């Protein structure tokens, strides 16, 4: 790996130098192990500790197939799917790898007794397989996490509808929390030149997810003037939804759970903010019954902040805890768009408020290549900014995942892979200087 890193970091390095650097037989990667999939049996989700299940070990470099690329990973980040993988919920990811392994000989590479995790990266292309023309060794890239086969007609209008659609590093092996990653070439996008390696790695999954969910016509199709309720507005997903609303001429109504998180939203430019802890919103009376009076109180509070208007769009991802309230407070004809269920998958709501008020519930999952490219383009132009709050060493990924699991973070947490230190990788210092306060506004933020 030293030869590869030297070729990347040399100030006069060329594509030929990177191409000439020898691939090692093995590389360091963060893994979960198949023989430990039951290690947390009987424990509540909150008590499952990623620090016990995530391992840093050397694994063999995978075989490179057609349409694929090997990337030297300079930095990555932790997403909630990495937390799910680390606590083996909702199912151990080895079920995904086994299923992928049955599809083809190339798919079989992914069915291993270990799973290299991670769905973000920034880095440098090392090798490309047959049929790759757009990318070459030495290209500085980021990767989105949509892996598709596109052998079915179903995926050719929207690649997210491909029956063989998977999330790289979660439903496939050889993910980004490692020194080398294996990706399909149509996952690659240009690295934003004004960002460091760790900053460039942070937006990928959440930025693309928020773009499709909120902006794309495949999601809510947000327009100027819309009021957008954003749950968890200072978190990984919500921080990008808040930025997209502000950049697109909408008004975000930011829901947070502390004064510190409210202040982060103000730094992003939001003005309508609800601290649900301070204002005592409790949408469930007990484990089995919701409290419609709290829905009404919540709706009244929203109208106080919007000049008497209900929200046009609800950016949903908590799921069970908030979904009944989300359906209730959406305006007549409005849209609830959901991409996750971090508080529980079984959603309950009063359907009268949906059908009689002509509201829509839209399911949204990650993004297709076009949507991911557009989301990355906005980052590259300095219109949307990374929300990186802290960076960990690769060896400390377990602690990073623990912090995300216990909500001890803000925005995104990064992980250095091959990059020897923070602050490297910037090739457009002028653009960076213009946006430095926005780039740094999440730095050091913690719950």
C-alpha positions as CSV (number, residue, x, y, z in Angstrom):
1,X,0.0,0.0,0.0
2,X,2.9,2.3,0.6
3,X,3.8,2.3,-3.1
4,X,0.2,3.2,-4.0
5,X,0.1,6.0,-1.4
6,X,3.4,7.4,-2.5
7,X,2.2,7.5,-6.1
8,X,-1.0,9.3,-5.1
9,X,0.6,11.8,-2.8
10,X,3.6,12.8,-4.9
11,X,3.1,16.4,-6.1
12,X,4.1,15.5,-9.7
13,X,2.2,12.2,-9.8
14,X,0.7,11.2,-13.1
15,X,-1.9,8.6,-14.2
16,X,1.0,6.5,-15.4
17,X,2.6,6.5,-11.9
18,X,-0.7,5.3,-10.3
19,X,-1.2,2.7,-13.0
20,X,2.4,1.4,-12.5
21,X,2.0,1.1,-8.7
22,X,1.8,-2.6,-7.8
23,X,-1.4,-3.9,-6.3
24,X,-0.8,-5.6,-2.9
25,X,-2.2,-9.1,-2.3
26,X,-4.1,-7.9,0.7
27,X,-5.4,-4.7,2.2
28,X,-6.8,-3.5,5.5
29,X,-10.6,-3.4,5.8
30,X,-13.3,-3.0,8.4
31,X,-15.4,-6.2,8.5
32,X,-18.1,-8.1,10.3
33,X,-17.7,-11.9,10.5
34,X,-20.3,-14.5,9.6
35,X,-19.5,-16.7,12.6
36,X,-20.3,-13.8,14.9
37,X,-23.7,-13.0,13.5
38,X,-25.5,-14.2,16.6
39,X,-23.1,-12.4,19.1
40,X,-25.8,-10.0,20.2
41,X,-28.7,-12.5,20.4
42,X,-31.2,-11.5,23.1
43,X,-29.9,-7.9,23.5
44,X,-32.0,-4.8,22.8
45,X,-30.8,-2.9,19.7
46,X,-29.6,0.0,21.9
47,X,-27.3,-2.4,23.9
48,X,-25.6,-3.9,20.8
49,X,-22.1,-2.5,20.5
50,X,-20.5,-2.0,17.1
51,X,-17.1,-1.8,18.8
52,X,-17.4,-5.5,19.5
53,X,-18.5,-6.6,16.1
54,X,-16.4,-4.4,13.7
55,X,-12.9,-5.7,13.1
56,X,-9.9,-4.2,11.2
57,X,-8.2,-7.0,9.4
58,X,-6.3,-7.8,6.2
59,X,-8.3,-9.4,3.4
60,X,-7.3,-10.4,-0.1
61,X,-7.7,-7.9,-3.0
62,X,-10.8,-9.1,-5.0
63,X,-10.8,-10.1,-8.6
64,X,-11.6,-7.2,-11.0
65,X,-14.4,-7.9,-13.4
66,X,-15.8,-6.3,-16.5
67,X,-17.3,-2.8,-15.9
68,X,-15.6,-2.5,-12.5
69,X,-12.9,-0.5,-10.8
70,X,-10.5,-0.9,-7.9
71,X,-10.2,2.4,-6.0
72,X,-7.6,3.4,-3.4
73,X,-9.8,4.7,-0.6
74,X,-8.4,7.9,0.9
75,X,-11.4,8.5,3.2
76,X,-14.9,7.1,3.9
77,X,-17.7,7.7,6.3
78,X,-20.2,6.0,8.6
79,X,-23.8,5.8,7.5
80,X,-26.7,4.2,9.4
81,X,-26.5,1.2,7.2
82,X,-23.1,0.6,8.7
83,X,-24.6,0.6,12.1
84,X,-27.3,-1.9,11.0
85,X,-24.6,-4.1,9.6
86,X,-22.6,-3.9,12.8
87,X,-25.5,-5.0,15.0
88,X,-26.8,-7.5,12.5
89,X,-30.2,-5.9,12.1
90,X,-32.8,-6.2,10.6
91,X,-31.0,-9.3,9.4
92,X,-27.3,-10.2,9.1
93,X,-26.0,-8.8,5.8
94,X,-24.6,-12.3,5.0
95,X,-28.1,-13.1,3.7
96,X,-27.6,-10.4,1.1
97,X,-24.2,-11.7,0.1
98,X,-25.4,-15.3,-0.2
99,X,-28.2,-14.2,-2.4
100,X,-25.8,-12.1,-4.6
101,X,-23.4,-15.1,-4.7
102,X,-26.1,-17.2,-6.4
103,X,-26.5,-14.8,-9.3
104,X,-23.3,-15.4,-11.3
105,X,-19.6,-16.4,-10.9
106,X,-18.7,-12.7,-10.4
107,X,-21.5,-12.4,-7.8
108,X,-20.0,-15.4,-6.0
109,X,-16.9,-13.3,-5.1
110,X,-19.1,-11.4,-2.6
111,X,-20.3,-14.5,-0.7
112,X,-17.5,-14.7,1.9
113,X,-17.3,-15.4,5.6
114,X,-16.5,-11.8,6.2
115,X,-18.2,-8.6,4.9
116,X,-16.1,-5.5,4.1
117,X,-18.6,-2.7,4.9
118,X,-19.1,1.0,4.0
119,X,-21.1,2.8,1.4
120,X,-19.1,6.0,0.9
121,X,-15.6,6.8,-0.4
122,X,-13.3,9.4,-1.9
123,X,-10.1,8.2,-3.5
124,X,-8.2,7.4,-6.7
125,X,-8.9,4.9,-9.4
126,X,-6.2,2.2,-9.4
127,X,-7.4,-0.3,-12.0
128,X,-10.4,-0.7,-14.4
129,X,-11.8,-3.8,-15.8
130,X,-12.7,-4.6,-19.5
131,X,-15.3,-2.2,-20.9
132,X,-14.5,0.8,-18.7
133,X,-13.8,3.8,-20.9
134,X,-14.9,6.8,-18.9
135,X,-12.5,6.3,-16.0
136,X,-8.7,5.6,-15.8
137,X,-6.0,5.0,-13.1
138,X,-5.2,8.3,-11.4
139,X,-8.7,9.8,-11.6
140,X,-9.8,11.4,-8.3
141,X,-13.3,10.2,-7.6
142,X,-16.1,9.7,-5.1
143,X,-18.5,6.8,-5.3
144,X,-22.3,6.6,-4.9
145,X,-23.6,3.4,-3.5
146,X,-26.1,2.1,-6.1
147,X,-25.0,-1.2,-7.6
148,X,-27.2,-2.5,-10.5
149,X,-27.0,-5.2,-13.1
150,X,-29.5,-3.7,-15.6
151,X,-30.2,-6.9,-17.4
152,X,-33.9,-6.4,-16.9
153,X,-36.0,-3.9,-18.7
154,X,-37.5,-2.8,-15.4
155,X,-34.4,-0.8,-14.5
156,X,-34.0,1.2,-17.7
157,X,-36.4,4.0,-16.9
158,X,-35.2,4.4,-13.3
159,X,-32.2,2.3,-12.3
160,X,-33.5,2.1,-8.7
161,X,-36.2,-0.2,-10.1
162,X,-33.7,-2.8,-11.4
163,X,-34.6,-6.1,-9.8
164,X,-30.9,-6.6,-9.0
165,X,-30.5,-3.2,-7.4
166,X,-28.3,-3.3,-4.3
167,X,-26.6,-0.9,-1.9
168,X,-22.8,-1.3,-2.3
169,X,-21.1,-2.0,1.0
170,X,-24.3,-3.1,2.6
171,X,-25.9,-5.6,0.2
172,X,-22.5,-6.2,-1.6
173,X,-19.0,-6.9,-0.3
174,X,-15.8,-4.9,-0.7
175,X,-17.2,-1.6,0.6
176,X,-15.6,1.8,1.3
177,X,-14.4,1.4,4.9
178,X,-11.1,0.0,3.7
179,X,-7.9,0.9,2.0
180,X,-9.2,-0.5,-1.4
181,X,-12.7,-0.8,-2.6
182,X,-14.3,-2.6,-5.6
183,X,-17.1,-0.7,-7.3
184,X,-18.9,-0.7,-10.6
185,X,-17.6,2.0,-12.9
186,X,-21.1,3.6,-13.1
187,X,-20.8,4.3,-9.3
188,X,-18.0,6.8,-9.9
189,X,-18.2,10.6,-10.0
190,X,-15.6,13.3,-10.0
191,X,-14.3,14.3,-6.6
192,X,-15.2,18.0,-5.7
193,X,-11.9,19.8,-6.1
194,X,-12.3,22.2,-3.2
195,X,-12.9,19.6,-0.6
196,X,-10.5,17.4,1.4
197,X,-10.6,13.7,1.1
198,X,-12.6,13.3,4.3
199,X,-15.0,16.1,3.4
200,X,-15.6,14.7,-0.1
201,X,-16.4,11.3,1.3
202,X,-19.1,12.5,3.6
203,X,-22.0,13.6,1.4
204,X,-22.3,10.6,-0.9
205,X,-25.1,8.4,0.4
206,X,-27.1,10.9,2.4
207,X,-26.7,13.7,-0.1
208,X,-28.0,11.6,-2.9
209,X,-30.8,10.1,-0.8
210,X,-32.0,13.5,0.2
211,X,-31.8,14.8,-3.4
212,X,-34.0,12.0,-4.7
213,X,-36.4,12.1,-1.7
214,X,-36.9,15.8,-1.7
215,X,-35.9,17.4,-5.1
216,X,-36.3,14.7,-7.8
217,X,-39.6,14.0,-9.5
218,X,-39.1,10.5,-8.3
219,X,-39.6,11.8,-4.8
220,X,-41.5,14.9,-3.6
221,X,-40.6,17.2,-6.5
222,X,-40.0,20.2,-4.2
223,X,-40.7,23.6,-5.7
224,X,-40.0,27.2,-4.7
225,X,-42.2,28.4,-1.9
226,X,-42.9,24.9,-0.4
227,X,-42.9,24.5,3.3
228,X,-40.9,21.3,4.1
229,X,-40.9,19.6,7.5
230,X,-37.5,18.0,8.1
231,X,-37.2,15.5,10.9
232,X,-33.8,15.3,12.5
233,X,-32.7,18.4,10.6
234,X,-29.2,18.5,11.9
235,X,-28.5,14.8,11.3
236,X,-26.9,13.0,8.4
237,X,-30.0,13.0,6.1
238,X,-31.7,16.0,7.6
239,X,-28.8,18.4,7.2
240,X,-28.8,17.8,3.5
241,X,-32.6,18.1,3.2
242,X,-32.4,21.4,5.0
243,X,-29.7,22.7,2.6
244,X,-31.7,21.5,-0.5
245,X,-34.8,23.3,0.8
246,X,-32.9,26.5,1.4
247,X,-31.1,26.3,-1.9
248,X,-34.3,25.6,-3.8
249,X,-36.4,28.5,-2.5
250,X,-38.4,26.4,0.0
251,X,-38.8,27.0,3.7
252,X,-37.5,24.2,5.9
253,X,-39.3,23.6,9.2
254,X,-36.5,22.0,11.2
255,X,-37.3,19.5,13.9
256,X,-34.5,18.9,16.4
257,X,-34.0,17.6,19.9
258,X,-31.7,20.0,21.6
259,X,-30.7,23.7,21.6
260,X,-27.3,22.7,20.2
261,X,-28.9,21.1,17.2
262,X,-31.2,24.1,16.7
263,X,-28.2,26.3,16.6
264,X,-26.6,24.2,13.9
265,X,-29.8,24.6,11.8
266,X,-29.6,28.4,12.3
267,X,-26.0,28.3,11.0
268,X,-27.3,26.6,7.8
269,X,-29.7,29.5,7.4
270,X,-32.9,28.0,8.7
271,X,-35.3,30.1,10.8
272,X,-38.3,27.9,11.5
273,X,-37.1,25.5,14.2
274,X,-38.9,23.2,16.6
275,X,-37.0,21.7,19.5
276,X,-39.3,18.8,20.2
277,X,-37.6,18.0,23.6
278,X,-37.8,21.5,24.9
279,X,-41.4,21.9,23.8
280,X,-42.3,18.4,25.1
281,X,-43.8,16.8,22.1
282,X,-44.7,13.2,22.8
283,X,-46.6,11.5,20.0
284,X,-47.2,8.2,21.8
285,X,-49.2,7.9,25.1
286,X,-47.6,4.4,25.6
287,X,-46.2,1.6,23.5
288,X,-49.5,0.9,21.8
289,X,-51.4,4.2,21.5
290,X,-50.6,7.5,19.8
291,X,-51.8,10.9,21.0
292,X,-53.8,12.8,18.4
293,X,-53.8,15.8,20.7
294,X,-50.1,16.1,20.3
295,X,-50.4,15.9,16.5
296,X,-52.8,18.9,16.7
297,X,-50.5,20.8,19.0
298,X,-47.6,20.1,16.7
299,X,-49.6,21.3,13.6
300,X,-50.5,24.5,15.4
301,X,-46.8,25.1,16.3
302,X,-45.8,24.6,12.6
303,X,-48.4,27.2,11.5
304,X,-47.0,29.7,14.0
305,X,-43.7,29.4,12.2
306,X,-45.0,29.5,8.7
307,X,-47.5,32.3,8.9
308,X,-50.5,30.0,9.2
309,X,-49.6,27.5,6.5
310,X,-49.4,23.7,6.8
311,X,-46.4,21.9,5.3
312,X,-46.4,20.9,1.7
313,X,-43.8,18.1,2.2
314,X,-42.7,16.0,5.1
315,X,-39.2,14.6,4.8
316,X,-39.7,11.4,6.8
317,X,-37.1,8.9,8.0
318,X,-37.7,8.3,11.8
319,X,-40.7,6.0,10.9
320,X,-42.8,4.6,13.7
321,X,-42.3,7.3,16.2
322,X,-43.3,10.2,14.0
323,X,-45.3,8.9,11.1
324,X,-48.7,9.4,12.5
325,X,-47.9,13.1,13.2
326,X,-46.3,13.4,9.7
327,X,-49.5,12.3,8.0
328,X,-51.7,14.6,10.2
329,X,-49.7,17.8,9.7
330,X,-49.2,17.6,5.9
331,X,-51.4,20.1,4.0
332,X,-54.3,18.9,1.9
333,X,-52.9,17.4,-1.3
334,X,-49.4,17.3,0.2
335,X,-46.7,14.7,0.3
336,X,-45.1,12.5,2.9
337,X,-41.9,11.1,1.5
338,X,-40.1,8.4,3.4
339,X,-36.7,6.7,3.0
340,X,-36.1,5.0,6.3
341,X,-37.5,3.8,9.7
342,X,-34.9,4.3,12.3
343,X,-37.4,4.2,15.1
344,X,-39.3,1.2,13.8
345,X,-40.6,-0.2,10.5
346,X,-44.3,-0.6,11.5
347,X,-45.9,2.7,10.8
348,X,-49.3,3.6,12.1
349,X,-51.4,6.6,11.1
350,X,-55.0,7.6,10.9
351,X,-56.0,7.0,7.3
352,X,-58.8,9.5,7.3
353,X,-56.3,12.3,7.3
354,X,-54.7,10.7,4.2
355,X,-57.5,9.7,1.9
356,X,-60.0,12.5,2.8
357,X,-57.3,15.2,2.3
358,X,-55.8,13.6,-0.8
359,X,-52.4,13.3,0.6
360,X,-49.7,11.0,-0.8
361,X,-47.1,8.8,0.8
362,X,-44.1,8.2,-1.4
363,X,-41.4,5.6,-0.8
364,X,-37.9,6.7,-1.7
365,X,-34.7,4.7,-1.6
366,X,-31.2,6.1,-2.3
367,X,-30.9,7.5,-5.9
368,X,-30.2,6.6,-9.4
369,X,-26.9,7.5,-11.1
370,X,-28.4,10.7,-12.6
371,X,-29.7,11.9,-9.3
372,X,-26.5,11.0,-7.5
373,X,-24.5,12.8,-10.2
374,X,-26.7,16.0,-9.9
375,X,-26.4,15.9,-6.1
376,X,-22.6,15.6,-6.3
377,X,-22.5,18.4,-8.9
378,X,-24.2,20.7,-6.5
379,X,-21.5,19.9,-3.9
380,X,-18.7,20.4,-6.5
381,X,-20.2,23.9,-7.3
382,X,-20.3,24.9,-3.7
383,X,-24.1,25.1,-3.5
384,X,-24.4,22.2,-1.0
385,X,-21.8,21.6,1.6
386,X,-20.5,18.6,3.5
387,X,-21.8,18.3,7.1
388,X,-18.7,16.6,8.5
389,X,-18.4,17.0,12.2
390,X,-15.6,14.6,13.2
391,X,-13.1,12.3,11.6
392,X,-11.9,8.9,12.9
393,X,-9.0,6.6,12.0
394,X,-9.8,3.4,10.2
395,X,-8.9,1.5,13.3
396,X,-11.5,3.5,15.3
397,X,-14.4,2.7,12.9
398,X,-16.1,0.7,15.7
399,X,-16.2,3.8,17.9
400,X,-17.4,5.9,15.0
401,X,-20.3,3.5,14.4
402,X,-21.0,3.4,18.1
403,X,-21.3,7.1,18.2
404,X,-23.7,7.1,15.3
405,X,-25.7,4.3,16.9
406,X,-26.1,6.2,20.2
407,X,-26.7,9.5,18.4
408,X,-23.6,11.1,19.9
409,X,-22.8,12.9,16.6
410,X,-24.0,15.6,14.3
411,X,-24.2,15.6,10.5
412,X,-21.7,13.0,9.3
413,X,-18.7,11.3,10.8
414,X,-15.7,10.6,8.5
415,X,-13.1,7.9,8.5
416,X,-9.5,8.2,7.2
417,X,-8.4,5.2,5.2
418,X,-5.2,5.8,3.2
419,X,-5.1,9.5,3.8
420,X,-2.3,10.0,6.4
421,X,-4.0,13.1,7.9
422,X,-7.0,15.4,7.6
423,X,-6.8,18.4,5.3
424,X,-5.3,16.7,2.2
425,X,-6.7,16.4,-1.3
426,X,-7.7,20.0,-2.1
427,X,-7.0,21.1,-5.7
428,X,-9.2,24.2,-5.9
429,X,-8.2,26.4,-2.9
430,X,-9.8,29.5,-4.3
431,X,-13.3,27.9,-4.4
432,X,-12.6,26.4,-0.9
433,X,-11.7,29.8,0.5
434,X,-15.1,31.3,-0.7
435,X,-17.0,28.6,1.2
436,X,-14.8,27.7,4.1
437,X,-17.2,28.9,6.9
438,X,-20.0,26.7,5.4
439,X,-17.7,23.7,5.0
440,X,-16.7,24.0,8.6
441,X,-20.0,24.7,10.3
442,X,-20.5,21.2,11.6
443,X,-16.8,20.7,12.7
444,X,-16.6,19.7,16.4
445,X,-20.4,19.5,16.8
446,X,-21.5,16.7,19.1
447,X,-24.5,15.9,21.1
